[in-house]
């Protein structure tokens, strides 16, 4: 039993060393903004809807009972959080995320 466990361990180590257990090239994560957006269209749509709502709130003449400023802030934070989720594989910093249209 001990010998077969040793052989199994050696086989696994050899397989890892030779790349036998690596992910296929097609499973590699997207590495561009466009690829990430294509892979997650619902997140992209949510960002666009939130941006539209943000613009509507900013343009509204009413302050909605004093809640407008907080709603605008919360919407901006939510958009930023969605961008962080969408582009996390790209290792973008906060300033770069905020420059994406």
C-alpha positions in Angstrom: 0.0 0.0 0.0 2.7 2.4 0.9 4.5 1.9 -2.4 1.4 2.5 -4.5 0.7 5.8 -2.6 4.2 6.8 -3.3 3.8 6.0 -7.0 0.5 7.9 -7.1 2.2 10.9 -5.5 5.0 10.7 -8.0 2.6 10.5 -10.9 0.7 13.5 -9.7 3.9 15.5 -9.2 5.1 14.5 -12.7 1.7 15.4 -14.2 1.7 18.8 -12.6 5.3 19.4 -13.7 4.5 18.5 -17.3 1.3 20.6 -17.2 -1.1 17.7 -17.6 -3.5 19.1 -15.1 -3.5 22.7 -16.4 -6.6 24.4 -17.7 -7.2 24.2 -21.4 -6.4 27.5 -23.3 -10.2 28.0 -23.9 -10.8 28.1 -20.2 -8.3 31.0 -19.6 -10.0 34.1 -18.1 -10.6 37.0 -20.5 -7.9 39.6 -20.3 -9.4 42.7 -22.0 -12.2 45.0 -21.0 -14.1 44.0 -24.1 -13.8 40.3 -23.3 -14.9 40.8 -19.7 -17.9 42.8 -20.9 -18.8 40.1 -23.5 -18.6 37.4 -20.8 -20.9 39.3 -18.4 -23.5 41.2 -20.3 -26.0 41.4 -17.4 -23.4 43.2 -15.2 -22.7 45.6 -18.1 -26.5 46.2 -18.5 -26.9 46.8 -14.8 -24.1 49.4 -14.9 -25.7 51.2 -17.8 -29.1 51.2 -16.1 -27.6 52.6 -12.9 -25.7 55.3 -14.9 -29.1 56.3 -16.5 -30.7 56.5 -13.1 -27.8 58.5 -11.7 -28.1 61.0 -14.6 -31.8 61.3 -13.9 -31.3 61.9 -10.2 -28.6 64.5 -10.9 -30.8 66.4 -13.4 -34.0 66.2 -11.2 -35.0 69.6 -9.7 -36.4 68.0 -6.6 -34.2 66.9 -3.7 -36.7 64.1 -2.9 -37.2 65.0 0.7 -33.5 65.5 1.3 -32.6 62.0 0.0 -31.2 63.0 -3.4 -27.6 63.5 -2.4 -27.4 60.2 -0.5 -29.1 58.4 -3.4 -26.6 59.9 -5.9 -23.7 58.9 -3.6 -25.0 55.3 -3.1 -25.6 54.9 -6.9 -22.0 56.1 -7.6 -20.7 53.6 -5.1 -22.8 50.8 -6.5 -21.6 51.5 -10.1 -18.0 51.5 -8.9 -18.5 48.2 -7.0 -20.0 46.6 -10.1 -17.1 47.7 -12.2 -14.7 46.2 -9.6 -16.6 42.9 -9.9 -16.6 43.0 -13.7 -13.0 43.9 -14.2 -11.4 42.2 -11.2 -9.3 39.9 -13.5 -7.7 43.0 -15.0 -6.3 44.2 -11.7 -7.5 47.8 -12.3 -7.1 50.4 -9.7 -10.0 52.6 -8.5 -9.0 55.6 -10.7 -8.9 53.4 -13.8 -12.3 51.9 -13.0 -13.8 55.4 -12.6 -12.5 56.4 -16.1 -14.4 53.6 -17.9 -17.5 55.1 -19.7 
